[in-house]
Amino acid sequence: MKTSKPEAVKRYDNPRPLFPGEPWVAFIGGVAAWLATRKHPSLAMRTLGTFVGAALVARAAHGRKNLSNVMRWTPIGGGIRR
C-alpha cells in the first residue's frame, strides 16, 4: 500500500507565489508590520508585530537566495546562515 501526502500538505511543503512579485509584497508587508509595532507601548502588540513580520519575511524568503540575504537585516533574521 502506497501512501502519499494530502494536497494541502504538499502545498504547505512547497509554497509557490500566488501572483508575480508576491515575495516582494510579502517582504515589504513583513517589514512594515515590524516597523509599525516596534515602539508600541504594549508588549503583546510588539510581540505580535514581530511574529507577523517574521512570518511574512520568511514566506518571502522561501526558496529565494536574494531575499534570504535581505532577511538577515530583520530583527529575527540576524542569526541566519546560508
PAZAPA-4460 file (N, C-alpha, C; in steps of 0.05 Angstrom, whole numbers, plus 32768, in hexadecimal, padded with zeros to 4 digits):
% residues 82
    n_x    n_y    n_z   ca_x   ca_y   ca_z    c_x    c_y    c_z   seq   type   mol
   8011   7FE9   8000   8000   8000   8000   8012   8019   8000     1      M     A
   800E   802A   7FED   801E   8042   7FEA   800E   805A   7FF6     2      K     A
   801B   8068   8008   800F   8080   8014   801B   8099   8007     3      T     A
   800B   80AD   8005   8015   80C7   7FFA   800A   80DD   800B     4      S     A
   8017   80F4   800A   800E   810B   8019   7FF4   8116   800E     5      K     A
   7FE3   8121   8020   7FCC   812F   8016   7FD4   8148   8007     6      P     A
   7FC3   8152   7FF6   7FCA   8169   7FE5   7FD0   8182   7FF6     7      E     A
   7FC2   8186   800C   7FC8   819E   801C   7FE4   819D   8028     8      A     A
   7FED   8185   8030   8008   8182   803B   801D   8187   8026     9      V     A
   8017   817E   800D   802A   8182   7FF7   802D   81A0   7FF1    10      K     A
   8017   81AF   7FF2   8018   81CC   7FED   8027   81D9   8004    11      R     A
   8023   81D0   801C   8031   81DC   8033   804F   81D7   8031    12      Y     A
   8057   81BF   8029   8073   81B8   8027   8081   81C7   8011    13      D     A
   8073   81CD   7FFC   8080   81DA   7FE5   806E   81F1   7FDB    14      N     A
   806E   8207   7FEB   805C   821D   7FE3   8066   822B   7FCA    15      P     A
   8054   8232   7FB8   805B   8241   7FA0   804E   825C   7FA2    16      R     A
   805A   8270   7F95   804D   828B   7F96   8031   828A   7F89    17      P     A
   801F   8299   7F95   8003   829A   7F8B   8002   82AD   7F73    18      L     A
   8014   82C0   7F71   8014   82D3   7F5A   8031   82DD   7F57    19      F     A
   8038   82E7   7F3F   8053   82F1   7F3B   8059   8308   7F4E    20      P     A
   8070   8306   7F5B   8078   831B   7F6D   806E   8317   7F8A    21      G     A
   8061   8301   7F8E   8056   82FC   7FA9   806B   82FA   7FBF    22      E     A
   8083   82EE   7FB9   8098   82EE   7FCE   80A0   830A   7FD7    23      P     A
   80A1   831D   7FC5   80A9   8338   7FCC   8092   8346   7FDB    24      W     A
   8079   8341   7FD5   8063   834C   7FE3   8063   8341   8000    25      V     A
   8067   8327   8003   8068   831B   801E   8080   8327   802E    26      A     A
   8097   832B   8021   80AE   8336   802F   80A8   8352   8039    27      F     A
   809D   8363   8027   8096   837E   802F   8081   837F   8045    28      I     A
   806D   836D   8043   8059   836C   8058   8064   8363   8072    29      G     A
   8077   8351   8072   8084   8347   808B   8094   835D   8098    30      G     A
   80A4   836B   8088   80B4   8381   8093   80A1   8398   809D    31      V     A
   808C   839D   808F   8079   83B2   8097   806B   83AA   80B1    32      A     A
   8064   8391   80B4   8057   8388   80CE   806B   838B   80E5    33      A     A
   8084   8385   80E0   8097   8388   80F6   809B   83A5   80FD    34      W     A
   809F   83B6   80E8   80A4   83D2   80ED   808C   83E0   80FB    35      L     A
   8074   83D8   80F3   805B   83E4   80FE   8057   83DD   811C    36      A     A
   8062   83C7   8125   805C   83BE   8140   8075   83BE   8152    37      T     A
   808C   83C5   8149   80A4   83C2   8159   80A5   83D6   8170    38      R     A
   8098   83EC   8170   8099   83FF   8186   807E   8402   8194    39      K     A
   806C   83EE   8190   8052   83EE   819D   8056   83E9   81BB    40      H     A
   8047   83F7   81CC   804A   83F3   81E9   8043   83D7   81F3    41      P     A
   8033   83C9   81E4   802A   83AE   81ED   803E   8399   81E4    42      S     A
   8046   8388   81F7   8058   8372   81F0   804A   835E   81DD    43      L     A
   8031   835A   81E1   8022   8347   81D0   8021   8351   81B3    44      A     A
   801D   836B   81AF   801D   8375   8193   8039   8374   8187    45      M     A
   804E   8379   8196   8069   8377   818B   8070   835A   8184    46      R     A
   8067   8348   8195   806C   832B   8190   805C   8322   8177    47      T     A
   8043   832A   8175   8033   8323   815E   803F   832F   8145    48      L     A
   8047   8348   8146   8053   8354   812E   806D   8346   8125    49      G     A
   807D   833E   8139   8096   8330   8132   808F   8315   8126    50      T     A
   807C   8307   8132   8074   82ED   8128   8069   82EE   810B    51      F     A
   8056   8301   8107   804B   8304   80EC   8060   830D   80D8    52      V     A
   8070   831F   80E0   8086   8329   80CE   8099   8312   80C7    53      G     A
   80A1   8302   80DB   80B3   82EC   80D5   80A6   82D7   80C4    54      A     A
   808D   82D2   80C8   807F   82BE   80B8   807D   82C7   809B    55      A     A
   8076   82E0   8096   8074   82EA   807B   808F   82EB   806D    56      L     A
   80A4   82F3   807B   80BE   82F4   806F   80C8   82D7   806A    57      V     A
   80C2   82C5   807C   80CA   82A9   8076   80BB   829E   805E    58      A     A
   80A2   82A5   805B   8092   829C   8044   809F   82A8   802A    59      R     A
   80A8   82C1   802C   80B4   82CD   8014   80CF   82C1   800E    60      A     A
   80DE   82B9   8022   80F9   82AF   801E   80FA   8292   8017    61      A     A
   80E4   8284   8019   80E4   8267   8014   80ED   8261   7FF7    62      H     A
   8104   8255   7FF4   810D   824D   7FDA   8119   8263   7FC9    63      G     A
   811D   827A   7FD5   8128   8291   7FC6   8143   8298   7FD2    64      R     A
   8158   8295   7FC4   8173   829B   7FCF   8176   82B8   7FD5    65      K     A
   816D   82C9   7FC3   8170   82E6   7FC7   8160   82F0   7FDF    66      N     A
   8148   82E6   7FE3   8138   82EE   7FFA   8142   82E2   8014    67      L     A
   814D   82CB   8013   8158   82C0   802C   8170   82D0   8036    68      S     A
   817E   82DC   8024   8194   82EE   802C   8189   8308   8038    69      N     A
   8173   8312   802D   8166   832A   8038   815A   8325   8053    70      V     A
   8150   830D   8057   8143   8306   8070   8156   8308   8088    71      M     A
   816F   8306   8083   8183   8309   8099   8182   8324   80A6    72      R     A
   8177   8338   8099   8175   8353   80A4   815E   8357   80B6    73      W     A
   814B   8344   80B7   8133   8347   80C8   813A   8340   80E5    74      T     A
   8129   8346   80F8   812F   8342   8114   8134   8324   811B    75      P     A
   8125   8312   8110   8128   82F6   8117   813C   82E8   8104    76      I     A
   8140   82F3   80EC   8150   82E6   80D8   816E   82E9   80DB    77      G     A
   8177   82F6   80F1   8194   82FB   80F4   81A5   82E2   80F7    78      G     A
   8199   82CC   8100   81A8   82B3   8104   81A7   82A0   80ED    79      G     A
   819D   82A9   80D6   819A   8298   80BF   81B5   8293   80B1    80      I     A
   81BC   827A   80AD   81D4   8273   809E   81CB   8264   8085    81      R     A
   81D7   826A   806F   81CF   825C   8056   81E8   8253   8048    82      R     A
***
